């Protein structure tokens, strides 16, 4: 869960920098890509539920 939250924070920072800094629009797109990856990771962990694989 910490990884997904970290990726979401990184995506927000990259998005803000990409919008504010002139000529760095690629950072916005990178932020969106990181956000999508974070959402996929969260969805996979959520679908598995709280079960551990050893039980």
C-alpha positions in Angstrom: 0.0 0.0 0.0 2.9 2.3 0.7 4.2 1.9 -2.8 0.9 2.9 -4.3 0.6 6.0 -2.1 4.2 6.9 -3.0 3.5 6.6 -6.7 0.4 8.7 -6.4 2.4 11.4 -4.6 5.1 11.3 -7.3 2.4 11.5 -10.0 0.9 14.6 -8.4 4.3 16.3 -8.1 5.3 15.5 -11.6 1.9 16.7 -12.8 2.2 20.0 -11.0 5.8 20.6 -12.2 4.7 19.7 -15.8 1.9 22.2 -15.8 3.8 25.0 -14.1 7.2 24.8 -15.8 7.1 26.1 -19.3 8.5 23.5 -21.8 8.2 20.5 -19.5 4.8 19.2 -20.6 6.4 15.7 -20.9 6.5 15.7 -17.1 2.7 16.0 -17.0 2.4 13.0 -19.3 4.9 11.1 -17.2 2.9 12.0 -14.1 -0.3 10.6 -15.7 1.5 7.4 -16.6 2.8 7.0 -13.1 -0.8 7.6 -11.8 -2.1 4.9 -14.1 0.5 2.5 -12.8 -0.4 3.3 -9.2 -4.1 2.7 -9.9 -3.3 -0.6 -11.5 -1.2 -1.7 -8.5 -3.9 -0.6 -6.1 -6.6 -2.4 -8.1 -4.6 -5.7 -8.1 -4.0 -5.5 -4.4 -7.6 -4.6 -3.7 -8.9 -7.5 -5.8 -6.7 -10.0 -3.9 -8.3 -8.7 -0.6 -6.7 -8.9 2.8 -5.8 -12.6 2.5 -2.2 -13.6 2.8 -1.1 -16.3 0.3 0.0 -18.6 3.2 -3.4 -19.1 4.6 
